[in-house]
Amino acid sequence: MRGTCITCPVSRGEGENVVSYNFAQELERCSQIHEPDATFKERVIKLNRIVMEFLRRLALYAVLWHQDKQNVVEKWAHKKYRTTRDYELRIMTLQNWAISLGRLLGPLRIVYAGALALRLGSFYTCVMNNLRDWIRVYLRFLLESAQSLNSNATKIMQAKREVLKKRPVTLPQMKELLSIMTELRGGLCEMIDDTVIEMTERYRIIRQYGDPEFLEQIPEPEWISPITLRRRWNAIMQKSYQLAENVAPMKAQFAVGIVDVVKDFRKRVIMFCDKYKKAGPGGEANDLDRGVTSLSQFIKESEALEIERLDLLSSERLLDLPISSYPELKEIRLELAKLKPIYELYSKQKTMRQDWSLILWRDVKIGEIMDGMAGFIEEFKNNPRKVRTLPCARKLFTEMRNFQESLQLIVYLKDEALRDRHWKQLMEKTGISFDIDPLTFTLEGVFAMQLHQYSDNLEDIRNTWNELKFSFNLYTKCKGDPCPTLGNLEEPTKLLEDNMLNLQSIGSSRNAAPFINIVRQWEKDLSTISDTVEMWVIVQQKWMYLEAIFMGGDIANQLPQEAKRFEALDKNFRKIMNSAQNVQFIMKCCLADRKLDSLRQIQNELEYCQKALNDYLDAKRNAFPRFYFISDDNVLSILGGKEAQAIQEHIVKVGTVKKQVRCYFACLFLCGIYFSCQDSVRSTKQ
């Protein structure tokens, strides 16, 4: 057929383009010829997708062929203390991954991906070799940890053995020997037991998961090291028991010397306590700098005594002597711990004030200084009330408050209208002189003036108490009309404490002379308000208790005179409460109409009624001693009750009732009470 084709002549198209006709062009235009090629490409793409999907699944097991095994295991082991269980779980996890990979590859290690068959036998063999390397690295670290446990325990036992070999001659040697013997029988014994168990378990894991080649590298003494450690420990314990029998006579000799040392130490503790009471930092109210030095000295001495006390305590316990206590030393140490934050606050604010005093007047930012001082005062108020009332604490609060008041006045001194003549007048009034050159003028001179504003503080106290009101609750459990009673007094009580402390700080300042009369009057008024409120609460509680007893009921019939007296007191108390509810202002209620004297009189009358009630209950208890077993309220419920069922629930508290209370409801007379102990109470009226 070669040479039989006739070549198609070349023809020209539009323009100068040459058009050639041949068989290849005809084949390109035939779609049936191109269909197998497209199908082939699609199948190749699909096959590639199947292979990539398998590779993505295989990537999940990448940890098995990770190369940097040593660093990974080292970081994991040193991150925290690892137990034997942690190592076993890691090894089991790796083995489970290998088993899962084996299932994925199949028994023949051939994976079919479409038309392809992936032979992965050599790959699986390589992975298993990596798994063996992983396990070896973990077991190597596990072996090193077991060797470390053995080494540490051996060192401890060697040190104890050396002490047990020596014969004690001095008291420290005797204490060391007794301490070692006590330690051997106590926590150290448990530690050795735990170490032996842990070592045994670690060698079991090594033997279980290690391959023969790895196990052959471990010498035989390593495998029996837990048993060897146990034998050495038993030998030390046997030596300790032998010494315990021989050391008893020696303990008696050393005990005599310790008793003398304890007596001498107690004398020194008493001298230290007396010294503290006379010149301790807690009572320092004049010179806080001296208090700082004193505090440091007493803390140092108390710590030295505490160390000596602990040493003597250890000696007494080891020599089986009675334990001595030193409550005075403990109390002083507690007080020093409370004083420490006060003097630390003083030193801190003093340092800050010295730094502020070096600031040039033209660079002063009073707002920042005021915020800093307010923070110191707030920190002072966070201390317990008992600490804040100490002389040194009151002195510190006074100084800080005075300084804060001076800052408020310095704000006005920053006025640009202030001239040199004004500064000279101010220096003449305060008796303090300093250079007002802008290049050298600092806050130190202004601070030295000790400027205070007391009128504003007194005005705040006046405004607060002129507007402060009582809160009232309506008491509805009383007989007759409901009566108003005082509500929550937490806020007024807190204000009383703060204002009285503020007045004390103002009154103790030498610059408060122009306001001293106002300060003393306010101290008197606030003290009266405090006493009145305290007495008011006591009277209210007593009235609420006795009102339910005397206002009607059987008890009122038994005590007619006291009931009549209480009725008059009830009217007087209700009158006071209604008047207070109409006024509401605390200051007006407490200072007007001699309210404190009226409340004290009501309190005395209520005490008389309470005494009569107690005498009445004592008489009933003498008549029936079983009433001593129950409270006054239960006795009153029994004596005032008329229904058997109501009395029955209180009678069971007196004794075990064999039969119920017998009562004829028609005539409402109690017939008798019968107890299981053959005791009974029979009524004389039937």
PyMOL commands that set and color helices and strands:
alter all, ss='L'
color gray80, all
select helices_A, chain A and resi 23-28+31-59+62-65+69-79+84-105+121-165+171-185+187-209+212-216+220-223+225-246+248-279+281-283+288-318+327-357+361-363+366-381+385-388+391-413+420-430+443-448+455-467+490-507+510-550+554-558+560-583+586-623+625-629+632-640+644-651
alter helices_A, ss='H'
color red, helices_A
select strands_A, chain A and resi 11-12+18-19+110-113+116-119+472-475+483-486+662-664+669-674+680-682
alter strands_A, ss='S'
color yellow, strands_A
deselect
rebuild
show_as cartoon
